[in-house]
Amino acid sequence: MARHKEFDRQEALEKAMEVFWRYGYEGTSIRDLIGHMGIHRGSLYDTFGDKRSLFSEALNCYDRVVVSTAVECLETPEASLSSITRFFERIVEISILDRDRKGCFLVNSAVEVCPHDPELAKLIAANFEKIERSFLKALKKAEAKGEISQDRDLKVLAKYLTSSLQGLRVTAKIHPDRKTLSQIARSIVEGIRKPQESSVRRE
């Protein structure tokens, strides 16, 4: 009779994600993983395959646990420009609380593995595209409310917000100052806001 696994798979996966997030793919050893996950080497290979397969699962776990939660405010029926503002405010808060300066697991992984691993690069790109689609949904609602000029290309703006998010997360690792990060976040949103017409007209 096969022996049942004596650990929670999801819990072990989230612990693996934390290790990869902190140290990166190359900086994480199998010993690091089994030590933090609290499982035996054989259980790791039997359950998750090799290190690369586990890393791929950790990226998907990050998408489910972290990214999906972060974009919820952009997915609501009433989402608009204020939702995008709240999203970036939350990112600033998360960055400030990140005492270890881990940054964003997706951004870190993109820099490390995308140049030489096409399959992982495709997976990481798909996660960023998910964020981009969430921004696009909120942008469409904001446009309908007159918060964004109708002559703006919303798909381009969604890409702009996604790349700005990546830049903000990198900046937070280098200079985790609340005032600086808040200023950047406000500037990102102001870059897409519809200009307010002056109430005073010159004769």
N, C-alpha and C positions, 0 to 999 in steps of 0.2 A: 504494500500500500504506500502511495506517495506521501511524503511528509508535508504537512501544511506549513506555509511560511509563517514565521512567528513575528511578523512586523506589519505595520500598516503601510501599504505601498505608497499612498498619496503623501503621507507624512514623511516617509523616507525620501521621496522625490523632491518635496519642498526643501528638505535639508540639503539635498544635493544642489538644488538651485542656489541656495544661499552660499555654498562653498564656491561654485563656479562664478557667481555674482561678485564675490569678494576678491577672488584670486585669478579669475580668467580661466580659459581652457588650458593653456599651456602651463600655467602656474599651479594647477590643481593636479595632485597625484591620486592614484587609486587609494593609497593609504589615507590621504586627507579625506577622501569621500567615505570610505567605510568607517573611519573614526567618527566623523560628524553624523553620518546616517545611522550609526549604531547597529550595523549589520555585518555579516561575515562576507569575505571576498567572494565566496562561492554563491551566496545569495544575491550579491550585486550582479554578477555575470548571468546567473540563471534568470533573474527578474528583468534586468534592464539591458542585457547584452554588454557590449564593450563601452569604454569611456565616451567615445564619440556618440554612440546611440543614447547614452544617458544625458549627454550634453544637449542633444536635440530634444529629448523629452523635457529637460529643464527649461529650455526656451519656450516650449509649448505651455509648460506649467506657469511660467512668468506671464504669458499672454492671458491665461485663464484667471490667475490669482491677482495679478497687479494691473495689467493693461485694461482688462475688461472692467474692473472696478473704477479705474481712473476716467474712462470715457463715458461712464454712465450719465453724467450730467449733460453730455453732448447728444445723447440718444433720446432724451425725453421729448414728448410731443410739444412742450412749451419752450424747448431749447432756443436760444438766440445768442446775440452778442454778449449778453451778461453771463451766459453759460460758459462761453469761451473765456471770458474774464475770470470766472470762478475756477475754471480748469487750470489756468496758468497760476492763479493765486495758490491753489492747492499744490501745484508742482514746486513753487517756491517754498512752501511750508515743509513739504517732504524733503526737499534738498537741504533746508536748514537743520532738520532733525537727523539727517544722515551724517552722524558724527564720524563715521569711518570713511566718508566720501566715496562710497561705492558707486554713486552715480546711477545711471540707467543700465540695466543688464543688456538691453538690446543695443544701445549705443556702444557700450564697451565691446560687445561681441562683434558688432559690425566692423569696428576698427581692427579687431584682432583676427577674425577668421574669414571675413568676406573676400579679401584679396586672393586667397588661395584655396577656398573650399566652396565651389559653386553650389553644391546642394544645401549647405548651411546658409549660404548667402541668399538663396531663394526663400528659405524658411524665414530668415530675419526680415527680408524685404516684404514678405507677406504680412508680418506683424506690423510693420510700419504702414503698410497700405491699409490695414484695418483702422489704425489711428487716423489716417488721412480721410477715410470714408466717414468716420464719425465727425470730423471737422466739417466735411462737406455737408452733412445733414444739418448741422447747426447753422452753417453759412446760408443754406437755402432758406431756412426759417428767418434768419436775420434779414436777408434780402427782402423777403415777403413783408416784413415789418418796417421796411424803409431804413434800416440801420446801416445798410451797405448799398452803395451805388449800383444800379442795374447794369452799368457798362463794365463792371468788373468781372473777370473770368473766375468763377467760383472754384473751379478745379485747380487753377493756379494758386489761388489764395489758400486752398486746403494744403497744397504742397508747401507753400510758404510757412504756414503755421506748423506743419510737421517738422520741417527743417529748423525752424526757430526753436521748437521744443528741444530738438537734439542739441542745438547750440547752447540753450539755457542750461541743460543738464551737464554739459561739459564745463561750462563756465562755473557752475556750482561746485564742481570738483576742484577747480583751481582757486576760486575766490568765493567761498561760501558766506558772503555778506548779505544780510537780509535787504538792506537799503538798495544795494546794487542790483540784486536779483529782482526786486520788486520794480525798480525803474525799468529794467529790461522787459519784464513781463508786461508792464503798462504800454511800453513803446511798441511791443509786438501787436497788441490789440488795437492801439491807435493807428497802426499802419493799415488797417483794413476798414476802419470806421468811416462812414459817410461824412464828408465835411459839412459842418453846420453853416447854413447860410446866414450872413450877417443881417441882423434885424434893422440895422441902420444903413440906409442907402444914401450915397452921395448924390447931390443934385447935379 
